[in-house]
Amino acid sequence: MKAVGKYSRGKLIGGWQSFRENGKLMQTGSFEDEKKTGGWKRQHPNGALYDEGEFSANMRVGEWRVYDTKGKLIKTTQHKPK
């Protein structure tokens, strides 16, 4: 796996992308003080969207959507902030 993003004072910050060994995108998202924040997306190995949703301080919040390998929505869940 290869990850591309920024560090500030040794901490993950801003937008990051992770790629599989074959170079295909695996996930995208952002960090603030090394915690997942904002919109995140993960892809199936074939490149189709796997899931998407929001993070706040490393916790899933709001609506998360999961898709099959052809991009069809198969599941939606709600996550409440703690």
N, CA, C and O atoms as a GROMACS GRO file, in nm:
protein
  328
    1MET      N    1   0.083  -0.117   0.000
    1MET     CA    2   0.000   0.000   0.000
    1MET      C    3   0.088   0.125   0.000
    1MET      O    4   0.195   0.127   0.062
    2LYS      N    5   0.043   0.228  -0.070
    2LYS     CA    6   0.113   0.356  -0.074
    2LYS      C    7   0.014   0.464  -0.030
    2LYS      O    8  -0.101   0.464  -0.073
    3ALA      N    9   0.058   0.555   0.055
    3ALA     CA   10  -0.026   0.666   0.100
    3ALA      C   11   0.040   0.798   0.064
    3ALA      O   12   0.162   0.812   0.074
    4VAL      N   13  -0.042   0.893   0.021
    4VAL     CA   14   0.007   1.024  -0.017
    4VAL      C   15  -0.071   1.129   0.062
    4VAL      O   16  -0.194   1.131   0.060
    5GLY      N   17   0.002   1.216   0.131
    5GLY     CA   18  -0.061   1.322   0.209
    5GLY      C   19   0.043   1.409   0.275
    5GLY      O   20   0.160   1.407   0.237
    6LYS      N   21   0.000   1.486   0.373
    6LYS     CA   22   0.089   1.582   0.438
    6LYS      C   23   0.100   1.555   0.588
    6LYS      O   24   0.010   1.501   0.651
    7TYR      N   25   0.215   1.595   0.641
    7TYR     CA   26   0.240   1.594   0.784
    7TYR      C   27   0.270   1.736   0.830
    7TYR      O   28   0.324   1.817   0.754
    8SER      N   29   0.234   1.766   0.952
    8SER     CA   30   0.274   1.892   1.014
    8SER      C   31   0.316   1.859   1.156
    8SER      O   32   0.237   1.808   1.235
    9ARG      N   33   0.440   1.889   1.188
    9ARG     CA   34   0.496   1.859   1.320
    9ARG      C   35   0.479   1.711   1.355
    9ARG      O   36   0.450   1.674   1.469
   10GLY      N   37   0.498   1.626   1.253
   10GLY     CA   38   0.492   1.482   1.273
   10GLY      C   39   0.353   1.423   1.279
   10GLY      O   40   0.338   1.304   1.308
   11LYS      N   41   0.249   1.504   1.253
   11LYS     CA   42   0.111   1.456   1.258
   11LYS      C   43   0.046   1.460   1.120
   11LYS      O   44   0.074   1.550   1.040
   12LEU      N   45  -0.041   1.362   1.094
   12LEU     CA   46  -0.117   1.359   0.969
   12LEU      C   47  -0.213   1.476   0.966
   12LEU      O   48  -0.286   1.500   1.062
   13ILE      N   49  -0.212   1.550   0.853
   13ILE     CA   50  -0.307   1.660   0.837
   13ILE      C   51  -0.355   1.666   0.693
   13ILE      O   52  -0.289   1.615   0.602
   14GLY      N   53  -0.471   1.728   0.672
   14GLY     CA   54  -0.522   1.751   0.538
   14GLY      C   55  -0.562   1.625   0.464
   14GLY      O   56  -0.578   1.518   0.522
   15GLY      N   57  -0.577   1.640   0.332
   15GLY     CA   58  -0.622   1.530   0.247
   15GLY      C   59  -0.517   1.422   0.227
   15GLY      O   60  -0.399   1.450   0.210
   16TRP      N   61  -0.563   1.298   0.229
   16TRP     CA   62  -0.477   1.181   0.207
   16TRP      C   63  -0.543   1.088   0.108
   16TRP      O   64  -0.666   1.080   0.098
   17GLN      N   65  -0.459   1.017   0.034
   17GLN     CA   66  -0.504   0.912  -0.057
   17GLN      C   67  -0.419   0.788  -0.031
   17GLN      O   68  -0.298   0.797  -0.014
   18SER      N   69  -0.486   0.672  -0.030
   18SER     CA   70  -0.415   0.544  -0.016
   18SER      C   71  -0.439   0.464  -0.142
   18SER      O   72  -0.550   0.462  -0.196
   19PHE      N   73  -0.333   0.396  -0.188
   19PHE     CA   74  -0.340   0.319  -0.312
   19PHE      C   75  -0.302   0.174  -0.286
   19PHE      O   76  -0.219   0.145  -0.200
   20ARG      N   77  -0.363   0.084  -0.361
   20ARG     CA   78  -0.330  -0.059  -0.353
   20ARG      C   79  -0.195  -0.084  -0.421
   20ARG      O   80  -0.141   0.004  -0.489
   21GLU      N   81  -0.143  -0.204  -0.402
   21GLU     CA   82  -0.016  -0.242  -0.463
   21GLU      C   83  -0.018  -0.228  -0.615
   21GLU      O   84   0.085  -0.200  -0.677
   22ASN      N   85  -0.136  -0.248  -0.675
   22ASN     CA   86  -0.148  -0.237  -0.822
   22ASN      C   87  -0.165  -0.092  -0.868
   22ASN      O   88  -0.180  -0.067  -0.988
   23GLY      N   89  -0.162   0.004  -0.774
   23GLY     CA   90  -0.173   0.144  -0.808
   23GLY      C   91  -0.313   0.200  -0.807
   23GLY      O   92  -0.332   0.321  -0.822
   24LYS      N   93  -0.415   0.113  -0.792
   24LYS     CA   94  -0.553   0.161  -0.789
   24LYS      C   95  -0.584   0.228  -0.656
   24LYS      O   96  -0.534   0.187  -0.551
   25LEU      N   97  -0.666   0.331  -0.661
   25LEU     CA   98  -0.706   0.404  -0.542
   25LEU      C   99  -0.782   0.313  -0.446
   25LEU      O  100  -0.870   0.238  -0.488
   26MET      N  101  -0.747   0.319  -0.317
   26MET     CA  102  -0.814   0.239  -0.215
   26MET      C  103  -0.906   0.326  -0.128
   26MET      O  104  -1.018   0.286  -0.098
   27GLN      N  105  -0.858   0.445  -0.089
   27GLN     CA  106  -0.941   0.533  -0.009
   27GLN      C  107  -0.891   0.676  -0.013
   27GLN      O  108  -0.773   0.701  -0.040
   28THR      N  109  -0.982   0.770   0.014
   28THR     CA  110  -0.948   0.911   0.025
   28THR      C  111  -1.017   0.969   0.146
   28THR      O  112  -1.127   0.928   0.182
   29GLY      N  113  -0.951   1.065   0.208
   29GLY     CA  114  -1.010   1.130   0.324
   29GLY      C  115  -0.914   1.233   0.381
   29GLY      O  116  -0.806   1.256   0.327
   30SER      N  117  -0.956   1.294   0.492
   30SER     CA  118  -0.876   1.399   0.553
   30SER      C  119  -0.850   1.370   0.701
   30SER      O  120  -0.926   1.299   0.767
   31PHE      N  121  -0.741   1.429   0.748
   31PHE     CA  122  -0.703   1.419   0.888
   31PHE      C  123  -0.689   1.558   0.949
   31PHE      O  124  -0.652   1.654   0.882
   32GLU      N  125  -0.720   1.566   1.077
   32GLU     CA  126  -0.694   1.685   1.156
   32GLU      C  127  -0.639   1.635   1.289
   32GLU      O  128  -0.707   1.561   1.361
   33ASP      N  129  -0.517   1.674   1.323
   33ASP     CA  130  -0.450   1.624   1.444
   33ASP      C  131  -0.448   1.472   1.448
   33ASP      O  132  -0.473   1.412   1.553
   34GLU      N  133  -0.420   1.409   1.333
   34GLU     CA  134  -0.410   1.264   1.317
   34GLU      C  135  -0.541   1.190   1.336
   34GLU      O  136  -0.541   1.068   1.353
   35LYS      N  137  -0.654   1.261   1.335
   35LYS     CA  138  -0.786   1.198   1.348
   35LYS      C  139  -0.861   1.216   1.217
   35LYS      O  140  -0.858   1.323   1.156
   36LYS      N  141  -0.930   1.108   1.174
   36LYS     CA  142  -1.010   1.117   1.052
   36LYS      C  143  -1.119   1.221   1.072
   36LYS      O  144  -1.186   1.225   1.176
   37THR      N  145  -1.136   1.305   0.970
   37THR     CA  146  -1.237   1.409   0.975
   37THR      C  147  -1.292   1.437   0.836
   37THR      O  148  -1.222   1.417   0.737
   38GLY      N  149  -1.415   1.482   0.828
   38GLY     CA  150  -1.474   1.514   0.699
   38GLY      C  151  -1.511   1.392   0.618
   38GLY      O  152  -1.521   1.281   0.671
   39GLY      N  153  -1.531   1.413   0.488
   39GLY     CA  154  -1.574   1.305   0.399
   39GLY      C  155  -1.465   1.204   0.369
   39GLY      O  156  -1.351   1.239   0.341
   40TRP      N  157  -1.502   1.077   0.374
   40TRP     CA  158  -1.413   0.966   0.340
   40TRP      C  159  -1.482   0.876   0.241
   40TRP      O  160  -1.603   0.857   0.245
   41LYS      N  161  -1.402   0.819   0.151
   41LYS     CA  162  -1.452   0.722   0.053
   41LYS      C  163  -1.352   0.609   0.041
   41LYS      O  164  -1.231   0.631   0.044
   42ARG      N  165  -1.404   0.486   0.028
   42ARG     CA  166  -1.319   0.369   0.003
   42ARG      C  167  -1.369   0.302  -0.125
   42ARG      O  168  -1.488   0.303  -0.156
   43GLN      N  169  -1.275   0.242  -0.198
   43GLN     CA  170  -1.308   0.176  -0.324
   43GLN      C  171  -1.286   0.026  -0.313
   43GLN      O  172  -1.198  -0.022  -0.242
   44HIS      N  173  -1.371  -0.048  -0.388
   44HIS     CA  174  -1.350  -0.191  -0.407
   44HIS      C  175  -1.221  -0.209  -0.488
   44HIS      O  176  -1.175  -0.115  -0.552
   45PRO      N  177  -1.163  -0.329  -0.486
   45PRO     CA  178  -1.042  -0.354  -0.569
   45PRO      C  179  -1.062  -0.325  -0.718
   45PRO      O  180  -0.966  -0.295  -0.788
   46ASN      N  181  -1.187  -0.334  -0.767
   46ASN     CA  182  -1.212  -0.306  -0.909
   46ASN      C  183  -1.225  -0.156  -0.936
   46ASN      O  184  -1.245  -0.116  -1.051
   47GLY      N  185  -1.215  -0.071  -0.832
   47GLY     CA  186  -1.223   0.073  -0.849
   47GLY      C  187  -1.360   0.133  -0.820
   47GLY      O  188  -1.372   0.254  -0.802
   48ALA      N  189  -1.464   0.048  -0.814
   48ALA     CA  190  -1.598   0.098  -0.782
   48ALA      C  191  -1.603   0.143  -0.636
   48ALA      O  192  -1.533   0.090  -0.550
   49LEU      N  193  -1.687   0.241  -0.610
   49LEU     CA  194  -1.703   0.293  -0.475
   49LEU      C  195  -1.753   0.182  -0.381
   49LEU      O  196  -1.850   0.114  -0.413
   50TYR      N  197  -1.687   0.165  -0.267
   50TYR     CA  198  -1.728   0.066  -0.166
   50TYR      C  199  -1.817   0.131  -0.060
   50TYR      O  200  -1.928   0.085  -0.035
   51ASP      N  201  -1.767   0.240   0.002
   51ASP     CA  202  -1.850   0.312   0.098
   51ASP      C  203  -1.808   0.458   0.106
   51ASP      O  204  -1.700   0.496   0.060
   52GLU      N  205  -1.896   0.539   0.165
   52GLU     CA  206  -1.867   0.681   0.181
   52GLU      C  207  -1.946   0.736   0.298
   52GLU      O  208  -2.057   0.691   0.328
   53GLY      N  209  -1.886   0.833   0.364
   53GLY     CA  210  -1.952   0.897   0.476
   53GLY      C  211  -1.858   0.998   0.542
   53GLY      O  212  -1.751   1.029   0.490
   54GLU      N  213  -1.902   1.048   0.657
   54GLU     CA  214  -1.828   1.152   0.728
   54GLU      C  215  -1.768   1.099   0.858
   54GLU      O  216  -1.824   1.011   0.923
   55PHE      N  217  -1.653   1.154   0.893
   55PHE     CA  218  -1.589   1.129   1.021
   55PHE      C  219  -1.579   1.259   1.099
   55PHE      O  220  -1.568   1.367   1.041
   56SER      N  221  -1.583   1.248   1.230
   56SER     CA  222  -1.554   1.359   1.320
   56SER      C  223  -1.469   1.302   1.432
   56SER      O  224  -1.515   1.218   1.509
   57ALA      N  225  -1.344   1.347   1.442
   57ALA     CA  226  -1.252   1.300   1.545
   57ALA      C  227  -1.245   1.147   1.551
   57ALA      O  228  -1.256   1.088   1.658
   58ASN      N  229  -1.227   1.084   1.435
   58ASN     CA  230  -1.213   0.938   1.420
   58ASN      C  231  -1.343   0.859   1.440
   58ASN      O  232  -1.339   0.736   1.440
   59MET      N  233  -1.455   0.926   1.455
   59MET     CA  234  -1.584   0.858   1.474
   59MET      C  235  -1.672   0.879   1.351
   59MET      O  236  -1.681   0.990   1.298
   60ARG      N  237  -1.736   0.771   1.306
   60ARG     CA  238  -1.831   0.785   1.195
   60ARG      C  239  -1.950   0.866   1.245
   60ARG      O  240  -2.001   0.843   1.354
   61VAL      N  241  -1.994   0.961   1.162
   61VAL     CA  242  -2.111   1.041   1.196
   61VAL      C  243  -2.201   1.055   1.075
   61VAL      O  244  -2.155   1.049   0.961
   62GLY      N  245  -2.329   1.072   1.100
   62GLY     CA  246  -2.425   1.091   0.991
   62GLY      C  247  -2.448   0.966   0.910
   62GLY      O  248  -2.428   0.854   0.957
   63GLU      N  249  -2.491   0.987   0.788
   63GLU     CA  250  -2.526   0.875   0.700
   63GLU      C  251  -2.402   0.816   0.633
   63GLU      O  252  -2.320   0.889   0.579
   64TRP      N  253  -2.391   0.684   0.638
   64TRP     CA  254  -2.286   0.611   0.566
   64TRP      C  255  -2.355   0.521   0.466
   64TRP      O  256  -2.455   0.455   0.497
   65ARG      N  257  -2.302   0.518   0.344
   65ARG     CA  258  -2.358   0.439   0.236
   65ARG      C  259  -2.257   0.334   0.190
   65ARG      O  260  -2.138   0.362   0.176
   66VAL      N  261  -2.307   0.212   0.167
   66VAL     CA  262  -2.223   0.100   0.122
   66VAL      C  263  -2.276   0.053  -0.014
   66VAL      O  264  -2.397   0.043  -0.034
   67TYR      N  265  -2.183   0.024  -0.106
   67TYR     CA  266  -2.218  -0.013  -0.242
   67TYR      C  267  -2.160  -0.149  -0.278
   67TYR      O  268  -2.058  -0.191  -0.223
   68ASP      N  269  -2.226  -0.218  -0.372
   68ASP     CA  270  -2.170  -0.344  -0.421
   68ASP      C  271  -2.060  -0.315  -0.524
   68ASP      O  272  -2.031  -0.199  -0.552
   69THR      N  273  -2.001  -0.419  -0.579
   69THR     CA  274  -1.886  -0.403  -0.670
   69THR      C  275  -1.925  -0.339  -0.804
   69THR      O  276  -1.838  -0.304  -0.884
   70LYS      N  277  -2.056  -0.326  -0.829
   70LYS     CA  278  -2.102  -0.261  -0.952
   70LYS      C  279  -2.150  -0.119  -0.926
   70LYS      O  280  -2.199  -0.052  -1.017
   71GLY      N  281  -2.136  -0.072  -0.801
   71GLY     CA  282  -2.174   0.064  -0.768
   71GLY      C  283  -2.318   0.083  -0.723
   71GLY      O  284  -2.364   0.196  -0.706
   72LYS      N  285  -2.391  -0.028  -0.703
   72LYS     CA  286  -2.529  -0.020  -0.658
   72LYS      C  287  -2.533  -0.005  -0.506
   72LYS      O  288  -2.467  -0.080  -0.434
   73LEU      N  289  -2.610   0.092  -0.457
   73LEU     CA  290  -2.626   0.114  -0.314
   73LEU      C  291  -2.694  -0.008  -0.252
   73LEU      O  292  -2.802  -0.049  -0.297
   74ILE      N  293  -2.631  -0.067  -0.149
   74ILE     CA  294  -2.688  -0.186  -0.086
   74ILE      C  295  -2.719  -0.166   0.063
   74ILE      O  296  -2.792  -0.247   0.121
   75LYS      N  297  -2.666  -0.060   0.124
   75LYS     CA  298  -2.689  -0.042   0.267
   75LYS      C  299  -2.665   0.103   0.305
   75LYS      O  300  -2.572   0.167   0.256
   76THR      N  301  -2.750   0.154   0.394
   76THR     CA  302  -2.733   0.287   0.449
   76THR      C  303  -2.747   0.276   0.600
   76THR      O  304  -2.841   0.214   0.649
   77THR      N  305  -2.654   0.336   0.673
   77THR     CA  306  -2.661   0.336   0.818
   77THR      C  307  -2.645   0.478   0.871
   77THR      O  308  -2.582   0.562   0.807
   78GLN      N  309  -2.702   0.504   0.988
   78GLN     CA  310  -2.689   0.633   1.055
   78GLN      C  311  -2.600   0.618   1.176
   78GLN      O  312  -2.615   0.524   1.254
   79HIS      N  313  -2.508   0.710   1.192
   79HIS     CA  314  -2.416   0.710   1.306
   79HIS      C  315  -2.432   0.842   1.379
   79HIS      O  316  -2.421   0.949   1.320
   80LYS      N  317  -2.459   0.832   1.509
   80LYS     CA  318  -2.475   0.952   1.591
   80LYS      C  319  -2.344   0.988   1.657
   80LYS      O  320  -2.270   0.901   1.702
   81PRO      N  321  -2.314   1.117   1.663
   81PRO     CA  322  -2.190   1.158   1.732
   81PRO      C  323  -2.201   1.128   1.881
   81PRO      O  324  -2.309   1.134   1.940
   82LYS      N  325  -2.086   1.095   1.940
   82LYS     CA  326  -2.088   1.064   2.085
   82LYS      C  327  -2.048   1.184   2.164
   82LYS      O  328  -2.043   1.178   2.287
   0.00000   0.00000   0.00000
